[in-house]
Amino acid sequence: MSTATVIAVASDSNHNFSKITRPVITLIADFGVEGDAHGGKTVQHLSDKKKNPKALNLRQVHLMHAELFDELGEQGINVLAGQMGENIVTRGIDVLNLPHGAEFHFPSGAIIQITGLRSPCKKLNTIHPDLLKAVVEKRADGSVNKKTGVMSIVLAGGGVYEGDNIKVVLPQGAHKPLECV
């Protein structure tokens, strides 16, 4: 177990790429963020919905680590909270290396469970022309490190506020690495 902090929360009722930062978002079990275009029991991401509209929504809540914003800033790419479409920005936990099934517990009683990595898309370059390249790292061994946060589902509802502490609970047994969802 470890502790992280919520730096910002965001949502948007329209299918815009970026989301609006807010003082609080409300998580709803088996749905996602109240009033957010990506909330729903079944998939809401527009391209995924065209492929299989009845698929379960494993992308109810998008989390991003503020440390990525720091890294991008050092490269001259300034990104603001919510701009990359995330609902929750964290600091103090390496979200990309969490195992599948890790849970984030918030003071309100809300709980989300990590389902996988967010797959980056070319729309990132609307924020900065080099952003997609900066968040997709090709390693010498041929593997690719995608740094655009993680996706999750809501297990228990409640409010999430800027400044909240997050209790991270790892799953029991062997840890399964995250894949894109």
Buried (B, 14 or more C-beta within 10 A) or exposed (E): EEEBBBBBBBBBEEEEEBBEBBEEBBBBBBBBBBEBBBBBEEBBBEEBBEEEEEEBBBBBBBBBBBBBBEBBEEEEBEBEBBBBBBBBBBBBBEBBEBBBBBBBBBBBEBBBBBBBBBBBEEEBEEBBEBBBBBBBEEEEEEEEEBBBBBBBBBBBBBBBBBEBEBBBBBBEEEBEEBEEB
